[in-house]
């Protein structure tokens, strides 16, 4: 049986929650409201430094009830809002 992609509305909800977490963790003061799934993150947002990545991972684990192992993530995970949201969706489906 083939795996199906999550419904579009589920993807949008996850993206919305990821944006909320980004805004909170990075203290963006609402700037994430202008972000789309294509918005670059790592290397494009000065607030997303190595310490912020650790805090972001911890917050995502708490908010979504996930366990994220070091081997689960790489730079591509944080490339865009969409790649991060897709990662969270994938972890939730696992």
N, CA, C and O atoms as CSV, one atom per row, in Angstrom:
chain,resi,resn,atom,element,x,y,z
A,1,UNK,N,N,0.843,-1.172,0.000
A,1,UNK,CA,C,0.000,0.000,0.000
A,1,UNK,C,C,0.893,1.243,0.000
A,1,UNK,O,O,1.812,1.341,0.813
A,2,UNK,N,N,0.638,2.171,-0.886
A,2,UNK,CA,C,1.435,3.400,-1.007
A,2,UNK,C,C,1.054,4.391,0.082
A,2,UNK,O,O,-0.110,4.501,0.470
A,3,UNK,N,N,2.052,5.100,0.559
A,3,UNK,CA,C,1.784,6.155,1.528
A,3,UNK,C,C,1.170,7.345,0.816
A,3,UNK,O,O,1.591,7.719,-0.278
A,4,UNK,N,N,0.190,7.920,1.439
A,4,UNK,CA,C,-0.448,9.096,0.858
A,4,UNK,C,C,0.089,10.345,1.530
A,4,UNK,O,O,0.435,10.331,2.712
A,5,UNK,N,N,0.154,11.419,0.771
A,5,UNK,CA,C,0.554,12.697,1.342
A,5,UNK,C,C,-0.547,13.193,2.264
A,5,UNK,O,O,-1.723,12.907,2.039
A,6,UNK,N,N,-0.170,13.940,3.311
A,6,UNK,CA,C,-1.207,14.484,4.175
A,6,UNK,C,C,-2.097,15.436,3.384
A,6,UNK,O,O,-1.648,16.050,2.416
A,7,UNK,N,N,-3.346,15.557,3.791
A,7,UNK,CA,C,-4.233,16.496,3.100
A,7,UNK,C,C,-3.647,17.908,3.134
A,7,UNK,O,O,-2.924,18.262,4.065
A,8,UNK,N,N,-3.955,18.697,2.130
A,8,UNK,CA,C,-3.421,20.060,2.015
A,8,UNK,C,C,-3.718,20.887,3.263
A,8,UNK,O,O,-2.861,21.644,3.718
A,9,UNK,N,N,-4.932,20.752,3.827
A,9,UNK,CA,C,-5.267,21.557,5.006
A,9,UNK,C,C,-4.403,21.176,6.201
A,9,UNK,O,O,-4.081,22.030,7.026
A,10,UNK,N,N,-4.018,19.891,6.306
A,10,UNK,CA,C,-3.127,19.453,7.370
A,10,UNK,C,C,-1.763,20.098,7.196
A,10,UNK,O,O,-1.161,20.574,8.159
A,11,UNK,N,N,-1.276,20.110,5.948
A,11,UNK,CA,C,0.012,20.738,5.636
A,11,UNK,C,C,-0.003,22.219,6.012
A,11,UNK,O,O,0.961,22.737,6.574
A,12,UNK,N,N,-1.113,22.893,5.694
A,12,UNK,CA,C,-1.223,24.316,5.998
A,12,UNK,C,C,-1.237,24.547,7.501
A,12,UNK,O,O,-0.628,25.501,7.985
A,13,UNK,N,N,-1.929,23.683,8.250
A,13,UNK,CA,C,-1.958,23.828,9.702
A,13,UNK,C,C,-0.573,23.637,10.303
A,13,UNK,O,O,-0.166,24.393,11.185
A,14,UNK,N,N,0.150,22.627,9.829
A,14,UNK,CA,C,1.508,22.389,10.324
A,14,UNK,C,C,2.393,23.581,9.980
A,14,UNK,O,O,3.165,24.042,10.820
A,15,UNK,N,N,2.288,24.075,8.770
A,15,UNK,CA,C,3.080,25.238,8.362
A,15,UNK,C,C,2.763,26.425,9.247
A,15,UNK,O,O,3.668,27.140,9.678
A,16,UNK,N,N,1.495,26.641,9.519
A,16,UNK,CA,C,1.083,27.765,10.373
A,16,UNK,C,C,1.676,27.629,11.778
A,16,UNK,O,O,2.148,28.608,12.357
A,17,UNK,N,N,1.646,26.420,12.314
A,17,UNK,CA,C,2.210,26.198,13.655
A,17,UNK,C,C,3.727,26.348,13.653
A,17,UNK,O,O,4.300,26.893,14.597
A,18,UNK,N,N,4.379,25.865,12.595
A,18,UNK,CA,C,5.834,26.022,12.484
A,18,UNK,C,C,6.184,27.510,12.419
A,18,UNK,O,O,7.153,27.947,13.040
A,19,UNK,N,N,5.409,28.278,11.679
A,19,UNK,CA,C,5.638,29.731,11.603
A,19,UNK,C,C,5.472,30.380,12.974
A,19,UNK,O,O,6.235,31.273,13.341
A,20,UNK,N,N,4.480,29.929,13.722
A,20,UNK,CA,C,4.256,30.480,15.066
A,20,UNK,C,C,5.458,30.175,15.961
A,20,UNK,O,O,5.928,31.041,16.699
A,21,UNK,N,N,5.948,28.941,15.890
A,21,UNK,CA,C,7.107,28.550,16.697
A,21,UNK,C,C,8.342,29.341,16.271
A,21,UNK,O,O,9.096,29.817,17.120
A,22,UNK,N,N,8.552,29.485,14.968
A,22,UNK,CA,C,9.678,30.292,14.483
A,22,UNK,C,C,9.616,31.711,15.025
A,22,UNK,O,O,10.614,32.252,15.501
A,23,UNK,N,N,8.438,32.302,14.949
A,23,UNK,CA,C,8.269,33.674,15.412
A,23,UNK,C,C,8.584,33.786,16.901
A,23,UNK,O,O,9.238,34.732,17.342
A,24,UNK,N,N,8.109,32.809,17.664
A,24,UNK,CA,C,8.316,32.818,19.110
A,24,UNK,C,C,9.781,32.583,19.472
A,24,UNK,O,O,10.363,33.356,20.233
A,25,UNK,N,N,10.378,31.524,18.933
A,25,UNK,CA,C,11.747,31.146,19.283
A,25,UNK,C,C,12.759,32.194,18.826
A,25,UNK,O,O,13.715,32.495,19.540
A,26,UNK,N,N,12.543,32.747,17.634
A,26,UNK,CA,C,13.503,33.699,17.071
A,26,UNK,C,C,13.177,35.144,17.410
A,26,UNK,O,O,13.875,36.061,16.978
A,27,UNK,N,N,12.112,35.349,18.186
A,27,UNK,CA,C,11.679,36.717,18.558
A,27,UNK,C,C,11.551,37.601,17.324
A,27,UNK,O,O,12.102,38.700,17.268
A,28,UNK,N,N,10.810,37.099,16.335
A,28,UNK,CA,C,10.653,37.827,15.075
A,28,UNK,C,C,9.592,38.920,15.142
A,28,UNK,O,O,9.439,39.693,14.197
A,29,UNK,N,N,8.870,38.990,16.232
A,29,UNK,CA,C,7.870,40.037,16.458
A,29,UNK,C,C,6.870,40.151,15.311
A,29,UNK,O,O,6.547,41.247,14.852
A,30,UNK,N,N,6.386,38.988,14.858
A,30,UNK,CA,C,5.358,38.987,13.825
A,30,UNK,C,C,5.875,38.950,12.399
A,30,UNK,O,O,5.079,38.855,11.465
A,31,UNK,N,N,7.191,39.024,12.204
A,31,UNK,CA,C,7.734,39.001,10.838
A,31,UNK,C,C,7.399,37.726,10.086
A,31,UNK,O,O,7.343,37.718,8.857
A,32,UNK,N,N,7.173,36.637,10.835
A,32,UNK,CA,C,6.888,35.368,10.163
A,32,UNK,C,C,5.546,35.398,9.439
A,32,UNK,O,O,5.278,34.528,8.610
A,33,UNK,N,N,4.711,36.367,9.732
A,33,UNK,CA,C,3.412,36.499,9.053
A,33,UNK,C,C,3.596,36.729,7.549
A,33,UNK,O,O,2.691,36.454,6.762
A,34,UNK,N,N,4.756,37.227,7.161
A,34,UNK,CA,C,5.015,37.478,5.736
A,34,UNK,C,C,5.696,36.292,5.057
A,34,UNK,O,O,5.905,36.309,3.844
A,35,UNK,N,N,6.045,35.260,5.832
A,35,UNK,CA,C,6.750,34.101,5.298
A,35,UNK,C,C,5.798,33.177,4.556
A,35,UNK,O,O,4.624,33.062,4.907
A,36,UNK,N,N,6.320,32.517,3.523
A,36,UNK,CA,C,5.586,31.472,2.806
A,36,UNK,C,C,6.383,30.175,2.941
A,36,UNK,O,O,7.451,30.162,3.553
A,37,UNK,N,N,5.872,29.099,2.379
A,37,UNK,CA,C,6.597,27.824,2.416
A,37,UNK,C,C,7.935,27.926,1.688
A,37,UNK,O,O,8.842,27.138,1.954
A,38,UNK,N,N,8.067,28.877,0.782
A,38,UNK,CA,C,9.306,29.042,0.011
A,38,UNK,C,C,10.313,29.983,0.666
A,38,UNK,O,O,11.415,30.163,0.147
A,39,UNK,N,N,9.954,30.580,1.791
A,39,UNK,CA,C,10.853,31.526,2.458
A,39,UNK,C,C,12.097,30.790,2.968
A,39,UNK,O,O,11.979,29.833,3.733
A,40,UNK,N,N,13.295,31.235,2.545
A,40,UNK,CA,C,14.531,30.609,3.033
A,40,UNK,C,C,14.726,30.900,4.518
A,40,UNK,O,O,14.382,31.977,5.003
A,41,UNK,N,N,15.283,29.923,5.231
A,41,UNK,CA,C,15.536,30.091,6.666
A,41,UNK,C,C,17.030,30.150,6.960
A,41,UNK,O,O,17.592,31.227,7.161
A,42,UNK,N,N,17.667,28.982,6.982
A,42,UNK,CA,C,19.069,28.899,7.378
A,42,UNK,C,C,19.940,29.711,6.424
A,42,UNK,O,O,19.942,29.473,5.216
A,43,UNK,N,N,20.669,30.656,6.969
A,43,UNK,CA,C,21.520,31.523,6.164
A,43,UNK,C,C,20.822,32.779,5.682
A,43,UNK,O,O,21.476,33.701,5.195
A,44,UNK,N,N,19.495,32.831,5.811
A,44,UNK,CA,C,18.735,33.994,5.336
A,44,UNK,C,C,18.151,34.814,6.474
A,44,UNK,O,O,17.893,36.007,6.318
A,45,UNK,N,N,17.945,34.179,7.612
A,45,UNK,CA,C,17.383,34.883,8.772
A,45,UNK,C,C,18.487,34.963,9.826
A,45,UNK,O,O,18.874,33.942,10.394
A,46,UNK,N,N,18.997,36.172,10.089
A,46,UNK,CA,C,20.131,36.315,11.010
A,46,UNK,C,C,19.868,35.721,12.398
A,46,UNK,O,O,20.793,35.249,13.058
A,47,UNK,N,N,18.617,35.745,12.833
A,47,UNK,CA,C,18.280,35.238,14.168
A,47,UNK,C,C,18.428,33.709,14.267
A,47,UNK,O,O,18.515,33.166,15.368
A,48,UNK,N,N,18.455,33.021,13.120
A,48,UNK,CA,C,18.537,31.558,13.124
A,48,UNK,C,C,19.999,31.120,13.104
A,48,UNK,O,O,20.518,30.665,12.085
A,49,UNK,N,N,20.648,31.271,14.259
A,49,UNK,CA,C,22.023,30.824,14.415
A,49,UNK,C,C,22.028,29.422,15.030
A,49,UNK,O,O,20.967,28.836,15.245
A,50,UNK,N,N,23.202,28.891,15.309
A,50,UNK,CA,C,23.295,27.513,15.791
A,50,UNK,C,C,22.567,27.301,17.119
A,50,UNK,O,O,21.945,26.258,17.320
A,51,UNK,N,N,22.638,28.269,18.019
A,51,UNK,CA,C,21.932,28.145,19.296
A,51,UNK,C,C,20.427,28.204,19.092
A,51,UNK,O,O,19.676,27.506,19.773
A,52,UNK,N,N,19.989,29.031,18.160
A,52,UNK,CA,C,18.555,29.133,17.877
A,52,UNK,C,C,18.034,27.842,17.258
A,52,UNK,O,O,16.892,27.456,17.508
A,53,UNK,N,N,18.857,27.170,16.453
A,53,UNK,CA,C,18.449,25.891,15.858
A,53,UNK,C,C,18.177,24.872,16.967
A,53,UNK,O,O,17.181,24.150,16.918
A,54,UNK,N,N,19.060,24.815,17.965
A,54,UNK,CA,C,18.873,23.888,19.087
A,54,UNK,C,C,17.577,24.215,19.835
A,54,UNK,O,O,16.801,23.315,20.156
A,55,UNK,N,N,17.348,25.480,20.107
A,55,UNK,CA,C,16.125,25.896,20.799
A,55,UNK,C,C,14.900,25.590,19.950
A,55,UNK,O,O,13.872,25.153,20.469
A,56,UNK,N,N,15.008,25.817,18.661
A,56,UNK,CA,C,13.898,25.544,17.746
A,56,UNK,C,C,13.554,24.055,17.745
A,56,UNK,O,O,12.380,23.689,17.797
A,57,UNK,N,N,14.563,23.204,17.688
A,57,UNK,CA,C,14.329,21.756,17.705
A,57,UNK,C,C,13.634,21.348,19.001
A,57,UNK,O,O,12.660,20.597,18.975
A,58,UNK,N,N,14.131,21.839,20.127
A,58,UNK,CA,C,13.535,21.518,21.422
A,58,UNK,C,C,12.085,21.984,21.488
A,58,UNK,O,O,11.220,21.256,21.976
A,59,UNK,N,N,11.820,23.179,21.006
A,59,UNK,CA,C,10.459,23.717,21.027
A,59,UNK,C,C,9.540,22.915,20.113
A,59,UNK,O,O,8.397,22.644,20.481
A,60,UNK,N,N,10.012,22.532,18.938
A,60,UNK,CA,C,9.208,21.703,18.034
A,60,UNK,C,C,8.888,20.365,18.682
A,60,UNK,O,O,7.769,19.868,18.560
A,61,UNK,N,N,9.868,19.774,19.374
A,61,UNK,CA,C,9.627,18.512,20.075
A,61,UNK,C,C,8.523,18.682,21.114
A,61,UNK,O,O,7.630,17.842,21.221
A,62,UNK,N,N,8.588,19.762,21.870
A,62,UNK,CA,C,7.588,20.007,22.922
A,62,UNK,C,C,6.216,20.315,22.330
A,62,UNK,O,O,5.210,19.769,22.783
A,63,UNK,N,N,6.166,21.175,21.334
A,63,UNK,CA,C,4.890,21.619,20.769
A,63,UNK,C,C,4.158,20.505,20.017
A,63,UNK,O,O,2.930,20.426,20.062
A,64,UNK,N,N,4.909,19.648,19.328
A,64,UNK,CA,C,4.297,18.625,18.488
A,64,UNK,C,C,4.413,17.220,19.069
A,64,UNK,O,O,3.951,16.260,18.453
A,65,UNK,N,N,5.027,17.085,20.254
A,65,UNK,CA,C,5.168,15.772,20.868
A,65,UNK,C,C,6.091,14.851,20.092
A,65,UNK,O,O,5.835,13.652,19.988
A,66,UNK,N,N,7.170,15.411,19.543
A,66,UNK,CA,C,8.100,14.660,18.703
A,66,UNK,C,C,9.367,14.312,19.468
A,66,UNK,O,O,9.688,14.925,20.487
A,67,UNK,N,N,10.069,13.328,18.962
A,67,UNK,CA,C,11.436,13.056,19.381
A,67,UNK,C,C,12.287,13.181,18.126
A,67,UNK,O,O,12.093,12.449,17.156
A,68,UNK,N,N,13.224,14.111,18.156
A,68,UNK,CA,C,14.070,14.365,16.996
A,68,UNK,C,C,15.494,13.978,17.357
A,68,UNK,O,O,16.110,14.571,18.243
A,69,UNK,N,N,16.009,12.969,16.653
A,69,UNK,CA,C,17.388,12.527,16.867
A,69,UNK,C,C,18.328,13.360,16.009
A,69,UNK,O,O,17.926,13.913,14.985
A,70,UNK,N,N,19.579,13.445,16.433
A,70,UNK,CA,C,20.576,14.202,15.678
A,70,UNK,C,C,20.682,13.715,14.232
A,70,UNK,O,O,20.885,14.509,13.314
A,71,UNK,N,N,20.542,12.405,14.042
A,71,UNK,CA,C,20.653,11.836,12.696
A,71,UNK,C,C,19.470,12.186,11.805
A,71,UNK,O,O,19.533,12.009,10.588
A,72,UNK,N,N,18.385,12.687,12.409
A,72,UNK,CA,C,17.175,13.026,11.655
A,72,UNK,C,C,17.292,14.338,10.892
A,72,UNK,O,O,16.552,14.574,9.938
A,73,UNK,N,N,18.219,15.186,11.311
A,73,UNK,CA,C,18.254,16.541,10.765
A,73,UNK,C,C,19.575,16.843,10.067
A,73,UNK,O,O,20.627,16.291,10.392
A,74,UNK,N,N,19.473,17.742,9.098
A,74,UNK,CA,C,20.655,18.297,8.444
A,74,UNK,C,C,20.282,19.693,7.960
A,74,UNK,O,O,19.176,20.168,8.220
A,75,UNK,N,N,21.177,20.332,7.276
A,75,UNK,CA,C,20.926,21.699,6.814
A,75,UNK,C,C,19.700,21.820,5.934
A,75,UNK,O,O,19.021,22.847,5.949
A,76,UNK,N,N,19.409,20.772,5.159
A,76,UNK,CA,C,18.256,20.810,4.256
A,76,UNK,C,C,16.936,20.911,5.030
A,76,UNK,O,O,15.957,21.457,4.524
A,77,UNK,N,N,16.916,20.387,6.245
A,77,UNK,CA,C,15.707,20.456,7.077
A,77,UNK,C,C,15.307,21.905,7.308
A,77,UNK,O,O,14.120,22.231,7.353
A,78,UNK,N,N,16.301,22.771,7.454
A,78,UNK,CA,C,16.063,24.179,7.773
A,78,UNK,C,C,16.246,25.097,6.568
A,78,UNK,O,O,16.420,26.305,6.731
A,79,UNK,N,N,16.207,24.540,5.367
A,79,UNK,CA,C,16.415,25.340,4.156
A,79,UNK,C,C,15.305,26.359,3.955
A,79,UNK,O,O,15.571,27.527,3.673
A,80,UNK,N,N,14.057,25.915,4.098
A,80,UNK,CA,C,12.902,26.806,3.901
A,80,UNK,C,C,11.843,26.503,4.955
A,80,UNK,O,O,11.928,25.506,5.672
A,81,UNK,N,N,10.861,27.367,5.033
A,81,UNK,CA,C,9.716,27.121,5.919
A,81,UNK,C,C,9.055,25.801,5.524
A,81,UNK,O,O,8.693,24.998,6.384
A,82,UNK,N,N,8.904,25.586,4.229
A,82,UNK,CA,C,8.257,24.367,3.740
A,82,UNK,C,C,9.029,23.108,4.087
A,82,UNK,O,O,8.428,22.105,4.471
A,83,UNK,N,N,10.358,23.139,3.958
A,83,UNK,CA,C,11.154,21.943,4.278
A,83,UNK,C,C,11.060,21.629,5.770
A,83,UNK,O,O,11.027,20.459,6.152
A,84,UNK,N,N,11.018,22.645,6.605
A,84,UNK,CA,C,10.878,22.435,8.042
A,84,UNK,C,C,9.482,21.902,8.381
A,84,UNK,O,O,9.347,20.982,9.188
A,85,UNK,N,N,8.459,22.473,7.771
A,85,UNK,CA,C,7.083,22.010,8.002
A,85,UNK,C,C,6.914,20.570,7.515
A,85,UNK,O,O,6.257,19.768,8.180
A,86,UNK,N,N,7.492,20.238,6.376
A,86,UNK,CA,C,7.412,18.870,5.843
A,86,UNK,C,C,8.134,17.894,6.770
A,86,UNK,O,O,7.677,16.769,6.971
A,87,UNK,N,N,9.257,18.328,7.331
A,87,UNK,CA,C,9.987,17.490,8.280
A,87,UNK,C,C,9.104,17.187,9.494
A,87,UNK,O,O,9.003,16.040,9.929
A,88,UNK,N,N,8.469,18.228,10.033
A,88,UNK,CA,C,7.592,18.047,11.202
A,88,UNK,C,C,6.434,17.122,10.838
A,88,UNK,O,O,6.098,16.225,11.611
A,89,UNK,N,N,5.819,17.328,9.671
A,89,UNK,CA,C,4.719,16.466,9.226
A,89,UNK,C,C,5.166,15.006,9.138
A,89,UNK,O,O,4.454,14.098,9.567
A,90,UNK,N,N,6.355,14.798,8.575
A,90,UNK,CA,C,6.889,13.450,8.445
A,90,UNK,C,C,7.140,12.788,9.780
A,90,UNK,O,O,6.862,11.601,9.954
A,91,UNK,N,N,7.669,13.555,10.731
A,91,UNK,CA,C,7.919,13.013,12.073
A,91,UNK,C,C,6.603,12.680,12.776
A,91,UNK,O,O,6.520,11.692,13.506
A,92,UNK,N,N,5.588,13.491,12.558
A,92,UNK,CA,C,4.295,13.247,13.194
A,92,UNK,C,C,3.635,11.994,12.611
A,92,UNK,O,O,2.919,11.284,13.316
A,93,UNK,N,N,3.873,11.727,11.341
A,93,UNK,CA,C,3.261,10.577,10.678
A,93,UNK,C,C,3.990,9.271,11.020
A,93,UNK,O,O,3.443,8.181,10.853
A,94,UNK,N,N,5.229,9.399,11.500
A,94,UNK,CA,C,6.043,8.200,11.790
A,94,UNK,C,C,5.549,7.458,13.017
A,94,UNK,O,O,6.122,6.435,13.392
